[in-house]
Amino acid sequence: MNRTQPLNSPVIGAVVIGRNEAARLGRALASVREQIATIVYVDSGSQDASREIAASLGVDVVRLPIASGFTAARARNAGFARLRTLLPAVDLVQFVDGDCDLEPGWVAAATAFLRAVPDAAVVCGRRRERFPDASRYNRLCDHEWDTRIGRTESCGGDALFRAAAFAAVDGFCDTLIAGEEPELCHRLSRAGWTIHRIDHAMTRHDAAMTRFGQWWQRNRRSGYAHAQALTMRDGLDTRLLRIVASNIFWSTPVGWPLWPLLWLRLLVRRGALYATYTTIGKLPHLHGQIDYWSRQRRLIEYK
């Protein structure tokens, strides 16, 4: 790993990605603009006014060609490439999803952390749901974002990256339809970098999930990502192997009689809502894994 120069006065840019996020995109871009001057918005085939909204705010817009299929990973990589043409000396890049608002003070706090920890490739903070009480599915997302603070194995889609570290490992894997962040962090860790989550508000996310079908699709996408990532690591990642095997066991007749035991164990950890949907969630996760194994590669959307 090559040590970077001290971040005394870092050059910072932002990459915002979206697909049909017109209802939320203007607010997202405005929140980023309050902290970062140079923003690239990458659009993945929106059928709404997303591109027009971004352009009206003076944001540089990249229209992602459909030829290779849309993935968040591909969009972020395209945004990073464009950002480096606009800011050749960029030191830090903040990635933000188009359904998220950047919290005030986040960039300053994250930059200070990266300045103090030179082997940190990326730092993320607290992501919260904007409307956690709008539906049980939004509340589940809020549970999902509530992860431990400190050095960790991976970040999410919203995070501040050291540009040199991101470029050194060639960014995200374009072909992953989900789970691209853990896969990238795995390569960063192998290259000697560290990943951190700090106790500071980072983004507000709008899941906008009100239907069971949306929740199912979101979990199906996760199952697909787990199977794909395990294959990319030749089945040698024990954590991923446990996840994939767990989905198979609990989603087949051999595991069904033991569902009450699984539910009770999860109930003690995080309550009834989490226990119920985590148990049921084994089914769409296996659905996604089967999609991958049968080579049904396509964008899985839940909004």
N, C-alpha and C positions, 0 to 999 in steps of 0.2 A: 504494500500500500504506500502510495506517495503522499506524504504530508502536504497539506495545502498551506498557502501563505496566511498569516493572521488576518482575521476579518476586522480590520480597523474601520474602514468605511466601505462596507460591501455593496456591490451592485446587485440589486434585487429585482427580479421580474416575476410575473405570475402567468400561469397557464390555467385557463378555465375551460372545461369541456362540457358539452351538453347535447342532448337530442330531445327535441320537442319540449323544451323547458321554458317557453315564452312566459308562462305565468309566474315564474320565479327568477328568471335570468336577470332581468333588470336590477332587481334588488341585490342579487348575488354580485354582479359586476360593480355596482355602486359601493358595496361593502369592501370589495377588494381595492377599488380606486382610492378609498380613504387612506390606505396604507402603502400601496404600491402604484407607482406611476405608469409603468409599462406592463400592459396586459395583452395576452394573446388568447382569443377565444377560438376553440376548435369545434366545429359543428359536424355531427355525424348524421347527415341526411334528414334534418328536421323538416317536417311538413307544416310547421307553424311559422311564426314571425321571429324566431330566435335570432337568425342572422341579421335581420333588419334592426332588431333591438340593440344588438351588440354594436353594429356599425353606427347607429345613431348616438351612441355614447362615446364615440371616438376610439373604440377598441379595435385592434387589428384582428381581422377575421380570417380564419383558415377553413375552407370548405373541404372536408375529407372526402376523397373520391370513394365511390362505392365498390370499386373493382375488387379489392381484397377483403371486403366485409368490414363491418363496423365493430370495433371493440374499444373499451375505455383505454386500454393499453396503447393501442395504435394512435388514438387521439392525443393522448398525453405525449407520446414520442414526437408526433408531428408538431405539437405546440412547442415542445422544447427546442426542436430544430429551428422553428421559426423565431423563437425568442433569441436564440444565439445569433441569428442574422441581424436582429434589431439591436441586441446588446451583446456584442462579441466578448465583452469583459465580464459577463454575468457571473456572479459568485454563488448566488442562492436563487432557487426557484420554488415558488409556492404553488403547489397544485391544489385546485379547488374544483369540486363538482358543481355543475350548474344549478343544482337544487340545494345548495348550501350558501349561507352567509358567513363571511369572515368576522370573527368577534373583535371588537376594539382592543388594541394593545397586543394582539397575538404576535404579529410579525416582530415587534420590538423584543418581546419576551423570548421568542424562538431564536432570533438572531443572537441575543445575548447568550443563550445556552450553547449554540454552535460555536460561538467565539470562545467560550470557556472549556469546551470539550472538543479538542481538535480531531479526535478519531471518530466523532459522531458524523455519520453520513446523512442522517435524517432525524428530525424531531417532529412529533405530533403532540397534540394536547387533548383537551376534553371536547368531544363532539356530542351534542345533545339534539334531541328532536325538538323542532319548533312547536309542534302541536301533539305532545305525548298523550293527551286525553281525548284526542279526536277519534281514536279507535284502539282496540286491543292490539292491533298490528303495529301501530305507531309506538305503543308502550313497549312492545317487544323489541323494537329497534332501539329505543332508549336504553333498555337493559343491555342490548348488545354493545352499545357504545361505551358502557360503564366498565372499562377495563383497568387493570392495575397500572400504577404509576411506577416509573423507573426504567431501567434497561429492559428491553423487550425483544421479541423475535421478529415482529413486523409492525408496520404502520397501516393506515387505511388510505383511502383515495385522497384525503386532504392531509397535506403534510408539507413541511419546509425541507427541501433537499439541498445539500451541498452540490452545486452543479458539476464540479470536478469528479465527485464520487459517482454521480448518476451517469455521467458520460463514460467514465472508466469501465463500467460494466455493461455499456450499451443500452441503458435504460430498461424499460419494460419489455416483456416478451409479447410481441404484437398478436400472436395467435391465441392467447388465453382470453376466453370470453368472460372470465371472472377469476378472482384469486390472484390477480397479477401483482398485487402489492406484496403478499408473503413470498411469492417466488422471487421477486426482485430483492427483497430484504435478505433472502437466503443467499443469493449471490453476493450481495454486499458484505454479509457476515463472513463468507468464505474468503473474501478479498481482504479481510482484516478490519472492516469498518464496524461501527456499533450503531444500534437503533434505540431511540429513547422516546418515552412518553412523559411529558411533564404535567404537573397539576396546574394548568392554566386553560381557561376557556379558549377554544380554537374556532369551532364552527357551529352553526345551527343548521340542522338538516331537516328537509321537509320530505319525509317518505311518501306522504299522500297515499297511504295504503288504507283502504276502507273495505276491501272485499277479500274473502278467503282465497279466491283464485289468484289475487296478486301475491298474497303471502306464499302460496304454493309455488308459483313461478320463481319467486325470489330464492326459495330454498332449493328448488330444482336446479337453479343456476349454480348455487353453491356446491351441490353434489357433483355437478359436471366439473367444476373447477378443481375439486379435491381429487377426482379420478385422473384428470389430465395432469395435474401437478405431480401426482405420485408416479405416473408413467414417465414424466420428464426426468424424474430422479431415479429411474430404474428400480422403483419399488423399495429403495433403501432408506427412505425417510420414515422412521418408526412412528413419529407422531401422525403423519398422514396415513400410514398403513393402519393405525388403530382407528382413525376416523372412518376410513372406507370400510374396514371390516365390521365396525360397529353398526354402520348403516345397513350392511347386508344382514347381520345377525338379527337386529331388532325389527327389520322389515319383512322377515320371512316367517313362516309358521313356527319354526323352532323357537323364535324369540317372543312371539305374541303372548303366550301364557305368563311371561315374566314382566310384561309391561307395568303391572302395578308396582313391582319392586323398583323398576327404573323411575317411575313417576314419584314414588315416595322419597327416593334418594335425591331427586332434583327438587322436590318440594322443600326439603330441609335446607337446601342451599340457597334457593332464590324465590320461593313462593309458588302458588298454584298456577298462575298464568304462565310463567316460564316453564314449569314442569310439564304442563299439558301440551304446550305447543312444541317444546323440544322433543317430547316423546313422539307426538304425531309427525314431527318434522323429519323423522328417520325415513318416512315413506317418500316424500318428494326428493330427499337427498339421494335415495337409491334410484329414483326415477332419473335424476340427472346423471348419475353414474352410468346407468344403462344407456342413456343417450350418448355419452362419450364412447363407451365400449362398442356401440353399434355405429359409431362414426357419424352421428347426426349432428354435425357442427353447424350451428346457426346462432344468431343473436337471440338470447332469451331475455325478454323485457317483462317488467312487472307493472310498469305505469301505463 
